Amino acid sequence: MIDQTRLPTRLSYVSCTTPEQVAVAIRTMVVRGAPAIGVAAAMGVALAAYRSKAPRLPEFVREMESSAALLRSTRPTAVNLFWGIDRVMKKVENAGSVKNAKDAVVREVRAMEDEDVEANKKLGRIGADLIEDGDTVLTQCNAGALATVGYGTALGVVRAAVEEGKLVKVLVPETRPALQGARLTAFELVRDRIACTLISDTAVGHMLSLGRVDKVIVGADRITKDGYVFNKIGTYQEAVLAKRHGVPFYPAAPRSTFDLTKNHDQVIIEERGAAEVFQIRGKRIAPKGVPVANPAFDMTPPDLVSSMITERGLIQAPFDENIPRLMS
Ligand code: MRU
């Protein structure tokens, strides 16, 4: 996998051959982005299956369960992680023999890889219909090829619109504290020669108030059955400001990001280490001893959402009725 912690200065790769190494890669954000960690975690379970020397199924299943538990503990908010692990574990449980289980698991993760790119391309084309020639799109974090197996969700919509020949410009907030906007989204867009402008997170309201944003399109880490959108910290303030200035706000996400089992008050928002906030790229910027809060995600309520872009079509309000209907 690409080591996302080293971008944009270095494009280097990390090889994982054990589920433990995959767990470290997810926890340390070598790989990040909801669909990417979902498929990576599933591949972590597949590695455990592939390496297992267990002769009989019950022992084999116990080994898989222990690797699945380790991978589940890496990050709490993106539902794709749990979706990916559950999907391969189902194959293990229904296999009948160790050999069948190993084959089925490898087949399943290969299918998940292909399906993710396919879903992104499909939702990209659906979302591209919302974009007009000449639009400026504000995003948040990185919901591009790096955050998925390929193509991207929010940036997939932009890519599809550009492929249709529309002129699209992307406003990229830096996305403190981990700087996924500045480091990753800007990297992808510059590489693909898609027009973009990097802004500080604090410039978002000003840009919206000047009329410099036509649409807000973001990814999502979990969309609950009651229509709340969990995404990178800073998304909620974009949604509030978009509403204030009459700009539509669209989350773009595949089926694997929808959680039909939970309402918004049952979701854990990841709290990451203080160093991400009191340092920038390893350099301390705040006095020693200052208390720090570092919520990695926030929650946007459904009344701020214009519609949701998915590979199954646009989901409109009322979201608590239409999400279960379209996504079951
Ligand atoms: O903490 P991260 O970088 O994993 O958070 C990622 C995001 O919030 C993305 O916007 C989200 O996963 C959508 S990815 C297509």
Boltz pocket constraint, residues with backbone or C-beta under 6 A from the ligand:
constraints:
  - pocket:
      binder: B
      contacts: [[A, 32], [A, 33], [A, 34], [A, 35], [A, 78], [A, 140], [A, 141], [A, 142], [A, 143], [A, 144], [A, 147], [A, 148], [A, 152], [A, 153], [A, 154], [A, 180], [A, 218], [A, 219], [A, 220], [A, 221], [A, 231], [A, 232], [A, 233], [A, 252], [A, 296]]
      max_distance: 6.0
